[in-house]
Amino acid sequence: MTNKANPDYRLDDWDGYLYLANQQCKAGKPKGFPTTARKWYFDKEGALTSVVDGVKKQAGIWGQPK
């Protein structure tokens, strides 16, 4: 998942945090930092979901924001 303003940046999660980052950047990456884009989809509950190595990750807002 990316946007037109920053096509090199991808949505991912690492160490429990959701972020947008340039995964191709070579400078100062922590060990285990993703290097390839993850595939995301919307599941039937409306959560943004990804499955990597059999582990399901979800990012979503449930209910109305206040």
PDBQT receptor file of N, H, CA, C and O in Angstrom, charges set to zero:
ATOM      1  N   MET A   1       0.853  -1.159   0.000  1.00  0.00    +0.000 N 
ATOM      2  CA  MET A   1       0.000   0.000   0.000  1.00  0.00    +0.000 C 
ATOM      3  C   MET A   1       0.904   1.228   0.000  1.00  0.00    +0.000 C 
ATOM      4  O   MET A   1       1.840   1.327   0.793  1.00  0.00    +0.000 OA
ATOM      5  N   THR A   2       0.608   2.159  -0.903  1.00  0.00    +0.000 N 
ATOM      6  H   THR A   2      -0.152   2.078  -1.547  1.00  0.00    +0.000 HD
ATOM      7  CA  THR A   2       1.431   3.357  -1.047  1.00  0.00    +0.000 C 
ATOM      8  C   THR A   2       0.539   4.529  -1.456  1.00  0.00    +0.000 C 
ATOM      9  O   THR A   2      -0.680   4.378  -1.540  1.00  0.00    +0.000 OA
ATOM     10  N   ASN A   3       1.127   5.675  -1.707  1.00  0.00    +0.000 N 
ATOM     11  H   ASN A   3       2.117   5.798  -1.639  1.00  0.00    +0.000 HD
ATOM     12  CA  ASN A   3       0.359   6.803  -2.236  1.00  0.00    +0.000 C 
ATOM     13  C   ASN A   3       1.150   7.488  -3.340  1.00  0.00    +0.000 C 
ATOM     14  O   ASN A   3       2.347   7.246  -3.490  1.00  0.00    +0.000 OA
ATOM     15  N   LYS A   4       0.487   8.340  -4.113  1.00  0.00    +0.000 N 
ATOM     16  H   LYS A   4      -0.486   8.537  -3.991  1.00  0.00    +0.000 HD
ATOM     17  CA  LYS A   4       1.137   8.973  -5.257  1.00  0.00    +0.000 C 
ATOM     18  C   LYS A   4       2.207   9.972  -4.850  1.00  0.00    +0.000 C 
ATOM     19  O   LYS A   4       3.184  10.160  -5.575  1.00  0.00    +0.000 OA
ATOM     20  N   ALA A   5       2.038  10.614  -3.701  1.00  0.00    +0.000 N 
ATOM     21  H   ALA A   5       1.244  10.462  -3.112  1.00  0.00    +0.000 HD
ATOM     22  CA  ALA A   5       3.015  11.611  -3.262  1.00  0.00    +0.000 C 
ATOM     23  C   ALA A   5       4.365  10.975  -2.919  1.00  0.00    +0.000 C 
ATOM     24  O   ALA A   5       5.412  11.578  -3.154  1.00  0.00    +0.000 OA
ATOM     25  N   ASN A   6       4.343   9.773  -2.370  1.00  0.00    +0.000 N 
ATOM     26  H   ASN A   6       3.493   9.283  -2.180  1.00  0.00    +0.000 HD
ATOM     27  CA  ASN A   6       5.573   9.073  -1.979  1.00  0.00    +0.000 C 
ATOM     28  C   ASN A   6       5.512   7.627  -2.458  1.00  0.00    +0.000 C 
ATOM     29  O   ASN A   6       5.294   6.728  -1.646  1.00  0.00    +0.000 OA
ATOM     30  N   PRO A   7       5.699   7.377  -3.754  1.00  0.00    +0.000 N 
ATOM     31  CA  PRO A   7       5.516   6.023  -4.285  1.00  0.00    +0.000 C 
ATOM     32  C   PRO A   7       6.519   4.997  -3.763  1.00  0.00    +0.000 C 
ATOM     33  O   PRO A   7       6.262   3.796  -3.858  1.00  0.00    +0.000 OA
ATOM     34  N   ASP A   8       7.655   5.436  -3.214  1.00  0.00    +0.000 N 
ATOM     35  H   ASP A   8       7.863   6.411  -3.137  1.00  0.00    +0.000 HD
ATOM     36  CA  ASP A   8       8.636   4.492  -2.680  1.00  0.00    +0.000 C 
ATOM     37  C   ASP A   8       8.323   4.061  -1.251  1.00  0.00    +0.000 C 
ATOM     38  O   ASP A   8       8.938   3.124  -0.742  1.00  0.00    +0.000 OA
ATOM     39  N   TYR A   9       7.386   4.724  -0.604  1.00  0.00    +0.000 N 
ATOM     40  H   TYR A   9       6.886   5.485  -1.018  1.00  0.00    +0.000 HD
ATOM     41  CA  TYR A   9       7.035   4.409   0.780  1.00  0.00    +0.000 C 
ATOM     42  C   TYR A   9       5.915   3.379   0.815  1.00  0.00    +0.000 C 
ATOM     43  O   TYR A   9       4.981   3.445   0.016  1.00  0.00    +0.000 OA
ATOM     44  N   ARG A  10       6.007   2.438   1.729  1.00  0.00    +0.000 N 
ATOM     45  H   ARG A  10       6.766   2.384   2.378  1.00  0.00    +0.000 HD
ATOM     46  CA  ARG A  10       5.024   1.366   1.852  1.00  0.00    +0.000 C 
ATOM     47  C   ARG A  10       4.530   1.263   3.293  1.00  0.00    +0.000 C 
ATOM     48  O   ARG A  10       5.248   1.592   4.237  1.00  0.00    +0.000 OA
ATOM     49  N   LEU A  11       3.295   0.802   3.438  1.00  0.00    +0.000 N 
ATOM     50  H   LEU A  11       2.712   0.535   2.671  1.00  0.00    +0.000 HD
ATOM     51  CA  LEU A  11       2.716   0.564   4.754  1.00  0.00    +0.000 C 
ATOM     52  C   LEU A  11       3.194  -0.792   5.250  1.00  0.00    +0.000 C 
ATOM     53  O   LEU A  11       3.132  -1.782   4.521  1.00  0.00    +0.000 OA
ATOM     54  N   ASP A  12       3.667  -0.836   6.478  1.00  0.00    +0.000 N 
ATOM     55  H   ASP A  12       3.717  -0.031   7.069  1.00  0.00    +0.000 HD
ATOM     56  CA  ASP A  12       4.104  -2.096   7.071  1.00  0.00    +0.000 C 
ATOM     57  C   ASP A  12       4.057  -1.961   8.581  1.00  0.00    +0.000 C 
ATOM     58  O   ASP A  12       3.769  -0.889   9.113  1.00  0.00    +0.000 OA
ATOM     59  N   ASP A  13       4.341  -3.047   9.258  1.00  0.00    +0.000 N 
ATOM     60  H   ASP A  13       4.575  -3.917   8.826  1.00  0.00    +0.000 HD
ATOM     61  CA  ASP A  13       4.475  -2.973  10.700  1.00  0.00    +0.000 C 
ATOM     62  C   ASP A  13       5.770  -3.659  11.090  1.00  0.00    +0.000 C 
ATOM     63  O   ASP A  13       6.203  -4.613  10.445  1.00  0.00    +0.000 OA
ATOM     64  N   TRP A  14       6.369  -3.170  12.133  1.00  0.00    +0.000 N 
ATOM     65  H   TRP A  14       6.017  -2.395  12.657  1.00  0.00    +0.000 HD
ATOM     66  CA  TRP A  14       7.600  -3.747  12.625  1.00  0.00    +0.000 C 
ATOM     67  C   TRP A  14       7.668  -3.498  14.118  1.00  0.00    +0.000 C 
ATOM     68  O   TRP A  14       7.477  -2.370  14.572  1.00  0.00    +0.000 OA
ATOM     69  N   ASP A  15       7.934  -4.522  14.869  1.00  0.00    +0.000 N 
ATOM     70  H   ASP A  15       8.090  -5.439  14.500  1.00  0.00    +0.000 HD
ATOM     71  CA  ASP A  15       8.091  -4.436  16.320  1.00  0.00    +0.000 C 
ATOM     72  C   ASP A  15       6.861  -3.829  16.992  1.00  0.00    +0.000 C 
ATOM     73  O   ASP A  15       6.974  -3.095  17.974  1.00  0.00    +0.000 OA
ATOM     74  N   GLY A  16       5.672  -4.150  16.444  1.00  0.00    +0.000 N 
ATOM     75  H   GLY A  16       5.580  -4.747  15.647  1.00  0.00    +0.000 HD
ATOM     76  CA  GLY A  16       4.429  -3.692  17.052  1.00  0.00    +0.000 C 
ATOM     77  C   GLY A  16       3.955  -2.319  16.623  1.00  0.00    +0.000 C 
ATOM     78  O   GLY A  16       2.923  -1.853  17.105  1.00  0.00    +0.000 OA
ATOM     79  N   TYR A  17       4.681  -1.653  15.725  1.00  0.00    +0.000 N 
ATOM     80  H   TYR A  17       5.519  -2.032  15.334  1.00  0.00    +0.000 HD
ATOM     81  CA  TYR A  17       4.301  -0.320  15.269  1.00  0.00    +0.000 C 
ATOM     82  C   TYR A  17       3.916  -0.346  13.801  1.00  0.00    +0.000 C 
ATOM     83  O   TYR A  17       4.536  -1.051  13.006  1.00  0.00    +0.000 OA
ATOM     84  N   LEU A  18       2.902   0.415  13.442  1.00  0.00    +0.000 N 
ATOM     85  H   LEU A  18       2.398   0.988  14.088  1.00  0.00    +0.000 HD
ATOM     86  CA  LEU A  18       2.486   0.574  12.050  1.00  0.00    +0.000 C 
ATOM     87  C   LEU A  18       3.183   1.816  11.508  1.00  0.00    +0.000 C 
ATOM     88  O   LEU A  18       3.197   2.851  12.175  1.00  0.00    +0.000 OA
ATOM     89  N   TYR A  19       3.754   1.735  10.328  1.00  0.00    +0.000 N 
ATOM     90  H   TYR A  19       3.743   0.895   9.787  1.00  0.00    +0.000 HD
ATOM     91  CA  TYR A  19       4.477   2.879   9.786  1.00  0.00    +0.000 C 
ATOM     92  C   TYR A  19       4.423   2.905   8.267  1.00  0.00    +0.000 C 
ATOM     93  O   TYR A  19       4.112   1.906   7.619  1.00  0.00    +0.000 OA
ATOM     94  N   LEU A  20       4.733   4.068   7.719  1.00  0.00    +0.000 N 
ATOM     95  H   LEU A  20       4.986   4.879   8.246  1.00  0.00    +0.000 HD
ATOM     96  CA  LEU A  20       4.983   4.249   6.290  1.00  0.00    +0.000 C 
ATOM     97  C   LEU A  20       6.465   4.523   6.156  1.00  0.00    +0.000 C 
ATOM     98  O   LEU A  20       6.969   5.467   6.765  1.00  0.00    +0.000 OA
ATOM     99  N   ALA A  21       7.174   3.731   5.381  1.00  0.00    +0.000 N 
ATOM    100  H   ALA A  21       6.764   2.965   4.886  1.00  0.00    +0.000 HD
ATOM    101  CA  ALA A  21       8.615   3.923   5.269  1.00  0.00    +0.000 C 
ATOM    102  C   ALA A  21       9.112   3.490   3.905  1.00  0.00    +0.000 C 
ATOM    103  O   ALA A  21       8.493   2.673   3.223  1.00  0.00    +0.000 OA
ATOM    104  N   ASN A  22      10.238   4.054   3.531  1.00  0.00    +0.000 N 
ATOM    105  H   ASN A  22      10.741   4.718   4.085  1.00  0.00    +0.000 HD
ATOM    106  CA  ASN A  22      10.921   3.651   2.307  1.00  0.00    +0.000 C 
ATOM    107  C   ASN A  22      11.720   2.393   2.638  1.00  0.00    +0.000 C 
ATOM    108  O   ASN A  22      12.786   2.477   3.247  1.00  0.00    +0.000 OA
ATOM    109  N   GLN A  23      11.217   1.244   2.245  1.00  0.00    +0.000 N 
ATOM    110  H   GLN A  23      10.350   1.175   1.750  1.00  0.00    +0.000 HD
ATOM    111  CA  GLN A  23      11.846  -0.021   2.600  1.00  0.00    +0.000 C 
ATOM    112  C   GLN A  23      13.120  -0.284   1.818  1.00  0.00    +0.000 C 
ATOM    113  O   GLN A  23      13.882  -1.186   2.166  1.00  0.00    +0.000 OA
ATOM    114  N   GLN A  24      13.364   0.488   0.769  1.00  0.00    +0.000 N 
ATOM    115  H   GLN A  24      12.745   1.220   0.487  1.00  0.00    +0.000 HD
ATOM    116  CA  GLN A  24      14.583   0.311  -0.035  1.00  0.00    +0.000 C 
ATOM    117  C   GLN A  24      15.739   1.149   0.503  1.00  0.00    +0.000 C 
ATOM    118  O   GLN A  24      16.867   1.017   0.030  1.00  0.00    +0.000 OA
ATOM    119  N   CYS A  25      15.475   2.007   1.481  1.00  0.00    +0.000 N 
ATOM    120  H   CYS A  25      14.558   2.114   1.866  1.00  0.00    +0.000 HD
ATOM    121  CA  CYS A  25      16.509   2.856   2.062  1.00  0.00    +0.000 C 
ATOM    122  C   CYS A  25      17.584   1.980   2.699  1.00  0.00    +0.000 C 
ATOM    123  O   CYS A  25      17.270   0.993   3.364  1.00  0.00    +0.000 OA
ATOM    124  N   LYS A  26      18.833   2.336   2.500  1.00  0.00    +0.000 N 
ATOM    125  H   LYS A  26      19.088   3.138   1.960  1.00  0.00    +0.000 HD
ATOM    126  CA  LYS A  26      19.942   1.530   3.023  1.00  0.00    +0.000 C 
ATOM    127  C   LYS A  26      20.514   2.107   4.322  1.00  0.00    +0.000 C 
ATOM    128  O   LYS A  26      21.262   1.416   5.014  1.00  0.00    +0.000 OA
ATOM    129  N   ALA A  27      20.186   3.336   4.662  1.00  0.00    +0.000 N 
ATOM    130  H   ALA A  27      19.579   3.897   4.100  1.00  0.00    +0.000 HD
ATOM    131  CA  ALA A  27      20.821   4.018   5.796  1.00  0.00    +0.000 C 
ATOM    132  C   ALA A  27      20.164   3.694   7.132  1.00  0.00    +0.000 C 
ATOM    133  O   ALA A  27      18.966   3.914   7.305  1.00  0.00    +0.000 OA
ATOM    134  N   GLY A  28      20.932   3.180   8.063  1.00  0.00    +0.000 N 
ATOM    135  H   GLY A  28      21.906   3.001   7.922  1.00  0.00    +0.000 HD
ATOM    136  CA  GLY A  28      20.539   3.041   9.451  1.00  0.00    +0.000 C 
ATOM    137  C   GLY A  28      19.293   2.219   9.745  1.00  0.00    +0.000 C 
ATOM    138  O   GLY A  28      18.542   2.564  10.658  1.00  0.00    +0.000 OA
ATOM    139  N   LYS A  29      19.048   1.145   9.005  1.00  0.00    +0.000 N 
ATOM    140  H   LYS A  29      19.658   0.864   8.264  1.00  0.00    +0.000 HD
ATOM    141  CA  LYS A  29      17.873   0.316   9.282  1.00  0.00    +0.000 C 
ATOM    142  C   LYS A  29      18.141  -0.607  10.460  1.00  0.00    +0.000 C 
ATOM    143  O   LYS A  29      19.233  -1.163  10.575  1.00  0.00    +0.000 OA
ATOM    144  N   PRO A  30      17.152  -0.778  11.341  1.00  0.00    +0.000 N 
ATOM    145  CA  PRO A  30      17.325  -1.740  12.426  1.00  0.00    +0.000 C 
ATOM    146  C   PRO A  30      17.298  -3.181  11.897  1.00  0.00    +0.000 C 
ATOM    147  O   PRO A  30      16.746  -3.448  10.829  1.00  0.00    +0.000 OA
ATOM    148  N   LYS A  31      17.891  -4.089  12.647  1.00  0.00    +0.000 N 
ATOM    149  H   LYS A  31      18.339  -3.871  13.514  1.00  0.00    +0.000 HD
ATOM    150  CA  LYS A  31      17.890  -5.502  12.262  1.00  0.00    +0.000 C 
ATOM    151  C   LYS A  31      16.450  -5.995  12.192  1.00  0.00    +0.000 C 
ATOM    152  O   LYS A  31      15.658  -5.724  13.095  1.00  0.00    +0.000 OA
ATOM    153  N   GLY A  32      16.105  -6.713  11.129  1.00  0.00    +0.000 N 
ATOM    154  H   GLY A  32      16.748  -6.933  10.395  1.00  0.00    +0.000 HD
ATOM    155  CA  GLY A  32      14.760  -7.242  10.961  1.00  0.00    +0.000 C 
ATOM    156  C   GLY A  32      13.809  -6.303  10.249  1.00  0.00    +0.000 C 
ATOM    157  O   GLY A  32      12.644  -6.651  10.052  1.00  0.00    +0.000 OA
ATOM    158  N   PHE A  33      14.268  -5.121   9.857  1.00  0.00    +0.000 N 
ATOM    159  H   PHE A  33      15.213  -4.838  10.018  1.00  0.00    +0.000 HD
ATOM    160  CA  PHE A  33      13.433  -4.159   9.145  1.00  0.00    +0.000 C 
ATOM    161  C   PHE A  33      13.013  -4.753   7.803  1.00  0.00    +0.000 C 
ATOM    162  O   PHE A  33      13.867  -5.260   7.075  1.00  0.00    +0.000 OA
ATOM    163  N   PRO A  34      11.711  -4.708   7.447  1.00  0.00    +0.000 N 
ATOM    164  CA  PRO A  34      11.254  -5.306   6.186  1.00  0.00    +0.000 C 
ATOM    165  C   PRO A  34      11.920  -4.659   4.964  1.00  0.00    +0.000 C 
ATOM    166  O   PRO A  34      12.195  -3.459   4.957  1.00  0.00    +0.000 OA
ATOM    167  N   THR A  35      12.170  -5.460   3.952  1.00  0.00    +0.000 N 
ATOM    168  H   THR A  35      11.947  -6.435   3.958  1.00  0.00    +0.000 HD
ATOM    169  CA  THR A  35      12.792  -4.941   2.730  1.00  0.00    +0.000 C 
ATOM    170  C   THR A  35      11.882  -5.088   1.515  1.00  0.00    +0.000 C 
ATOM    171  O   THR A  35      12.190  -4.551   0.451  1.00  0.00    +0.000 OA
ATOM    172  N   THR A  36      10.775  -5.799   1.652  1.00  0.00    +0.000 N 
ATOM    173  H   THR A  36      10.524  -6.235   2.516  1.00  0.00    +0.000 HD
ATOM    174  CA  THR A  36       9.832  -5.945   0.542  1.00  0.00    +0.000 C 
ATOM    175  C   THR A  36       8.442  -5.518   1.009  1.00  0.00    +0.000 C 
ATOM    176  O   THR A  36       8.115  -5.591   2.193  1.00  0.00    +0.000 OA
ATOM    177  N   ALA A  37       7.646  -5.076   0.059  1.00  0.00    +0.000 N 
ATOM    178  H   ALA A  37       7.912  -5.016  -0.903  1.00  0.00    +0.000 HD
ATOM    179  CA  ALA A  37       6.307  -4.593   0.381  1.00  0.00    +0.000 C 
ATOM    180  C   ALA A  37       5.388  -5.731   0.796  1.00  0.00    +0.000 C 
ATOM    181  O   ALA A  37       5.409  -6.808   0.201  1.00  0.00    +0.000 OA
ATOM    182  N   ARG A  38       4.601  -5.490   1.798  1.00  0.00    +0.000 N 
ATOM    183  H   ARG A  38       4.584  -4.615   2.281  1.00  0.00    +0.000 HD
ATOM    184  CA  ARG A  38       3.617  -6.455   2.284  1.00  0.00    +0.000 C 
ATOM    185  C   ARG A  38       2.316  -6.270   1.505  1.00  0.00    +0.000 C 
ATOM    186  O   ARG A  38       2.001  -5.155   1.091  1.00  0.00    +0.000 OA
ATOM    187  N   LYS A  39       1.566  -7.337   1.304  1.00  0.00    +0.000 N 
ATOM    188  H   LYS A  39       1.822  -8.244   1.641  1.00  0.00    +0.000 HD
ATOM    189  CA  LYS A  39       0.265  -7.253   0.637  1.00  0.00    +0.000 C 
ATOM    190  C   LYS A  39      -0.815  -7.049   1.700  1.00  0.00    +0.000 C 
ATOM    191  O   LYS A  39      -0.915  -7.824   2.651  1.00  0.00    +0.000 OA
ATOM    192  N   TRP A  40      -1.617  -6.004   1.530  1.00  0.00    +0.000 N 
ATOM    193  H   TRP A  40      -1.536  -5.374   0.757  1.00  0.00    +0.000 HD
ATOM    194  CA  TRP A  40      -2.704  -5.673   2.456  1.00  0.00    +0.000 C 
ATOM    195  C   TRP A  40      -4.034  -5.840   1.746  1.00  0.00    +0.000 C 
ATOM    196  O   TRP A  40      -4.107  -5.688   0.526  1.00  0.00    +0.000 OA
ATOM    197  N   TYR A  41      -5.091  -6.152   2.494  1.00  0.00    +0.000 N 
ATOM    198  H   TYR A  41      -5.031  -6.275   3.485  1.00  0.00    +0.000 HD
ATOM    199  CA  TYR A  41      -6.445  -6.226   1.952  1.00  0.00    +0.000 C 
ATOM    200  C   TYR A  41      -7.431  -5.864   3.051  1.00  0.00    +0.000 C 
ATOM    201  O   TYR A  41      -7.099  -5.918   4.236  1.00  0.00    +0.000 OA
ATOM    202  N   PHE A  42      -8.652  -5.493   2.654  1.00  0.00    +0.000 N 
ATOM    203  H   PHE A  42      -8.921  -5.449   1.692  1.00  0.00    +0.000 HD
ATOM    204  CA  PHE A  42      -9.709  -5.226   3.622  1.00  0.00    +0.000 C 
ATOM    205  C   PHE A  42     -10.484  -6.512   3.830  1.00  0.00    +0.000 C 
ATOM    206  O   PHE A  42     -10.982  -7.102   2.872  1.00  0.00    +0.000 OA
ATOM    207  N   ASP A  43     -10.589  -6.953   5.083  1.00  0.00    +0.000 N 
ATOM    208  H   ASP A  43     -10.184  -6.473   5.862  1.00  0.00    +0.000 HD
ATOM    209  CA  ASP A  43     -11.366  -8.156   5.361  1.00  0.00    +0.000 C 
ATOM    210  C   ASP A  43     -12.836  -7.797   5.555  1.00  0.00    +0.000 C 
ATOM    211  O   ASP A  43     -13.201  -6.625   5.470  1.00  0.00    +0.000 OA
ATOM    212  N   LYS A  44     -13.679  -8.787   5.814  1.00  0.00    +0.000 N 
ATOM    213  H   LYS A  44     -13.382  -9.739   5.884  1.00  0.00    +0.000 HD
ATOM    214  CA  LYS A  44     -15.124  -8.558   5.895  1.00  0.00    +0.000 C 
ATOM    215  C   LYS A  44     -15.531  -7.675   7.068  1.00  0.00    +0.000 C 
ATOM    216  O   LYS A  44     -16.632  -7.124   7.058  1.00  0.00    +0.000 OA
ATOM    217  N   GLU A  45     -14.668  -7.523   8.089  1.00  0.00    +0.000 N 
ATOM    218  H   GLU A  45     -13.774  -7.971   8.097  1.00  0.00    +0.000 HD
ATOM    219  CA  GLU A  45     -14.966  -6.628   9.204  1.00  0.00    +0.000 C 
ATOM    220  C   GLU A  45     -14.538  -5.200   8.922  1.00  0.00    +0.000 C 
ATOM    221  O   GLU A  45     -14.799  -4.307   9.727  1.00  0.00    +0.000 OA
ATOM    222  N   GLY A  46     -13.883  -4.971   7.788  1.00  0.00    +0.000 N 
ATOM    223  H   GLY A  46     -13.672  -5.697   7.134  1.00  0.00    +0.000 HD
ATOM    224  CA  GLY A  46     -13.459  -3.632   7.410  1.00  0.00    +0.000 C 
ATOM    225  C   GLY A  46     -12.079  -3.257   7.937  1.00  0.00    +0.000 C 
ATOM    226  O   GLY A  46     -11.686  -2.092   7.882  1.00  0.00    +0.000 OA
ATOM    227  N   ALA A  47     -11.344  -4.238   8.446  1.00  0.00    +0.000 N 
ATOM    228  H   ALA A  47     -11.663  -5.185   8.491  1.00  0.00    +0.000 HD
ATOM    229  CA  ALA A  47     -10.000  -3.962   8.947  1.00  0.00    +0.000 C 
ATOM    230  C   ALA A  47      -8.979  -4.177   7.841  1.00  0.00    +0.000 C 
ATOM    231  O   ALA A  47      -9.110  -5.089   7.024  1.00  0.00    +0.000 OA
ATOM    232  N   LEU A  48      -7.978  -3.341   7.828  1.00  0.00    +0.000 N 
ATOM    233  H   LEU A  48      -7.871  -2.600   8.492  1.00  0.00    +0.000 HD
ATOM    234  CA  LEU A  48      -6.868  -3.503   6.912  1.00  0.00    +0.000 C 
ATOM    235  C   LEU A  48      -6.042  -4.673   7.436  1.00  0.00    +0.000 C 
ATOM    236  O   LEU A  48      -5.578  -4.637   8.576  1.00  0.00    +0.000 OA
ATOM    237  N   THR A  49      -5.851  -5.712   6.619  1.00  0.00    +0.000 N 
ATOM    238  H   THR A  49      -6.228  -5.742   5.693  1.00  0.00    +0.000 HD
ATOM    239  CA  THR A  49      -5.300  -6.976   7.096  1.00  0.00    +0.000 C 
ATOM    240  C   THR A  49      -4.145  -7.446   6.215  1.00  0.00    +0.000 C 
ATOM    241  O   THR A  49      -4.135  -7.212   5.006  1.00  0.00    +0.000 OA
ATOM    242  N   SER A  50      -3.184  -8.104   6.833  1.00  0.00    +0.000 N 
ATOM    243  H   SER A  50      -3.193  -8.294   7.814  1.00  0.00    +0.000 HD
ATOM    244  CA  SER A  50      -2.066  -8.707   6.130  1.00  0.00    +0.000 C 
ATOM    245  C   SER A  50      -1.717 -10.017   6.828  1.00  0.00    +0.000 C 
ATOM    246  O   SER A  50      -1.883 -10.138   8.042  1.00  0.00    +0.000 OA
ATOM    247  N   VAL A  51      -1.243 -10.982   6.077  1.00  0.00    +0.000 N 
ATOM    248  H   VAL A  51      -1.108 -10.884   5.091  1.00  0.00    +0.000 HD
ATOM    249  CA  VAL A  51      -0.809 -12.256   6.652  1.00  0.00    +0.000 C 
ATOM    250  C   VAL A  51       0.626 -12.514   6.197  1.00  0.00    +0.000 C 
ATOM    251  O   VAL A  51       0.905 -12.579   5.000  1.00  0.00    +0.000 OA
ATOM    252  N   VAL A  52       1.525 -12.658   7.156  1.00  0.00    +0.000 N 
ATOM    253  H   VAL A  52       1.299 -12.606   8.129  1.00  0.00    +0.000 HD
ATOM    254  CA  VAL A  52       2.929 -12.928   6.856  1.00  0.00    +0.000 C 
ATOM    255  C   VAL A  52       3.378 -14.107   7.708  1.00  0.00    +0.000 C 
ATOM    256  O   VAL A  52       3.228 -14.088   8.930  1.00  0.00    +0.000 OA
ATOM    257  N   ASP A  53       3.921 -15.113   7.076  1.00  0.00    +0.000 N 
ATOM    258  H   ASP A  53       4.043 -15.128   6.084  1.00  0.00    +0.000 HD
ATOM    259  CA  ASP A  53       4.387 -16.321   7.768  1.00  0.00    +0.000 C 
ATOM    260  C   ASP A  53       3.297 -16.916   8.661  1.00  0.00    +0.000 C 
ATOM    261  O   ASP A  53       3.580 -17.408   9.753  1.00  0.00    +0.000 OA
ATOM    262  N   GLY A  54       2.051 -16.868   8.187  1.00  0.00    +0.000 N 
ATOM    263  H   GLY A  54       1.821 -16.469   7.300  1.00  0.00    +0.000 HD
ATOM    264  CA  GLY A  54       0.936 -17.445   8.926  1.00  0.00    +0.000 C 
ATOM    265  C   GLY A  54       0.403 -16.586  10.058  1.00  0.00    +0.000 C 
ATOM    266  O   GLY A  54      -0.529 -16.994  10.751  1.00  0.00    +0.000 OA
ATOM    267  N   VAL A  55       0.974 -15.406  10.263  1.00  0.00    +0.000 N 
ATOM    268  H   VAL A  55       1.731 -15.075   9.700  1.00  0.00    +0.000 HD
ATOM    269  CA  VAL A  55       0.526 -14.504  11.331  1.00  0.00    +0.000 C 
ATOM    270  C   VAL A  55      -0.329 -13.405  10.719  1.00  0.00    +0.000 C 
ATOM    271  O   VAL A  55       0.114 -12.688   9.822  1.00  0.00    +0.000 OA
ATOM    272  N   LYS A  56      -1.574 -13.277  11.219  1.00  0.00    +0.000 N 
ATOM    273  H   LYS A  56      -1.933 -13.859  11.948  1.00  0.00    +0.000 HD
ATOM    274  CA  LYS A  56      -2.509 -12.272  10.704  1.00  0.00    +0.000 C 
ATOM    275  C   LYS A  56      -2.319 -10.975  11.476  1.00  0.00    +0.000 C 
ATOM    276  O   LYS A  56      -2.345 -10.968  12.706  1.00  0.00    +0.000 OA
ATOM    277  N   LYS A  57      -2.130  -9.888  10.755  1.00  0.00    +0.000 N 
ATOM    278  H   LYS A  57      -2.109  -9.895   9.755  1.00  0.00    +0.000 HD
ATOM    279  CA  LYS A  57      -1.976  -8.551  11.347  1.00  0.00    +0.000 C 
ATOM    280  C   LYS A  57      -3.148  -7.705  10.862  1.00  0.00    +0.000 C 
ATOM    281  O   LYS A  57      -3.520  -7.768   9.690  1.00  0.00    +0.000 OA
ATOM    282  N   GLN A  58      -3.728  -6.918  11.759  1.00  0.00    +0.000 N 
ATOM    283  H   GLN A  58      -3.426  -6.867  12.711  1.00  0.00    +0.000 HD
ATOM    284  CA  GLN A  58      -4.829  -6.040  11.388  1.00  0.00    +0.000 C 
ATOM    285  C   GLN A  58      -4.566  -4.621  11.884  1.00  0.00    +0.000 C 
ATOM    286  O   GLN A  58      -3.999  -4.406  12.955  1.00  0.00    +0.000 OA
ATOM    287  N   ALA A  59      -4.992  -3.674  11.077  1.00  0.00    +0.000 N 
ATOM    288  H   ALA A  59      -5.453  -3.848  10.207  1.00  0.00    +0.000 HD
ATOM    289  CA  ALA A  59      -4.967  -2.262  11.451  1.00  0.00    +0.000 C 
ATOM    290  C   ALA A  59      -6.319  -1.703  11.069  1.00  0.00    +0.000 C 
ATOM    291  O   ALA A  59      -6.709  -1.771   9.903  1.00  0.00    +0.000 OA
ATOM    292  N   GLY A  60      -7.029  -1.161  12.014  1.00  0.00    +0.000 N 
ATOM    293  H   GLY A  60      -6.711  -1.106  12.961  1.00  0.00    +0.000 HD
ATOM    294  CA  GLY A  60      -8.343  -0.630  11.696  1.00  0.00    +0.000 C 
ATOM    295  C   GLY A  60      -8.907   0.253  12.788  1.00  0.00    +0.000 C 
ATOM    296  O   GLY A  60      -8.409   0.267  13.914  1.00  0.00    +0.000 OA
ATOM    297  N   ILE A  61      -9.941   0.983  12.446  1.00  0.00    +0.000 N 
ATOM    298  H   ILE A  61     -10.345   0.972  11.531  1.00  0.00    +0.000 HD
ATOM    299  CA  ILE A  61     -10.677   1.800  13.408  1.00  0.00    +0.000 C 
ATOM    300  C   ILE A  61     -12.088   1.249  13.445  1.00  0.00    +0.000 C 
ATOM    301  O   ILE A  61     -12.774   1.210  12.424  1.00  0.00    +0.000 OA
ATOM    302  N   TRP A  62     -12.517   0.826  14.612  1.00  0.00    +0.000 N 
ATOM    303  H   TRP A  62     -11.959   0.858  15.441  1.00  0.00    +0.000 HD
ATOM    304  CA  TRP A  62     -13.848   0.286  14.759  1.00  0.00    +0.000 C 
ATOM    305  C   TRP A  62     -14.720   1.316  15.474  1.00  0.00    +0.000 C 
ATOM    306  O   TRP A  62     -14.331   1.862  16.506  1.00  0.00    +0.000 OA
ATOM    307  N   GLY A  63     -15.886   1.572  14.925  1.00  0.00    +0.000 N 
ATOM    308  H   GLY A  63     -16.203   1.128  14.086  1.00  0.00    +0.000 HD
ATOM    309  CA  GLY A  63     -16.774   2.578  15.486  1.00  0.00    +0.000 C 
ATOM    310  C   GLY A  63     -16.453   3.946  14.909  1.00  0.00    +0.000 C 
ATOM    311  O   GLY A  63     -15.541   4.087  14.095  1.00  0.00    +0.000 OA
ATOM    312  N   GLN A  64     -17.192   4.932  15.325  1.00  0.00    +0.000 N 
ATOM    313  H   GLN A  64     -17.933   4.817  15.986  1.00  0.00    +0.000 HD
ATOM    314  CA  GLN A  64     -17.007   6.297  14.822  1.00  0.00    +0.000 C 
ATOM    315  C   GLN A  64     -15.873   7.005  15.561  1.00  0.00    +0.000 C 
ATOM    316  O   GLN A  64     -15.817   6.970  16.790  1.00  0.00    +0.000 OA
ATOM    317  N   PRO A  65     -14.972   7.643  14.819  1.00  0.00    +0.000 N 
ATOM    318  CA  PRO A  65     -13.939   8.438  15.485  1.00  0.00    +0.000 C 
ATOM    319  C   PRO A  65     -14.566   9.607  16.228  1.00  0.00    +0.000 C 
ATOM    320  O   PRO A  65     -15.583  10.143  15.789  1.00  0.00    +0.000 OA
ATOM    321  N   LYS A  66     -13.989  10.000  17.318  1.00  0.00    +0.000 N 
ATOM    322  H   LYS A  66     -13.163   9.565  17.674  1.00  0.00    +0.000 HD
ATOM    323  CA  LYS A  66     -14.539  11.114  18.118  1.00  0.00    +0.000 C 
ATOM    324  C   LYS A  66     -13.614  12.285  18.118  1.00  0.00    +0.000 C 
ATOM    325  O   LYS A  66     -13.911  13.307  18.737  1.00  0.00    +0.000 OA
TER     326      LYS A  66
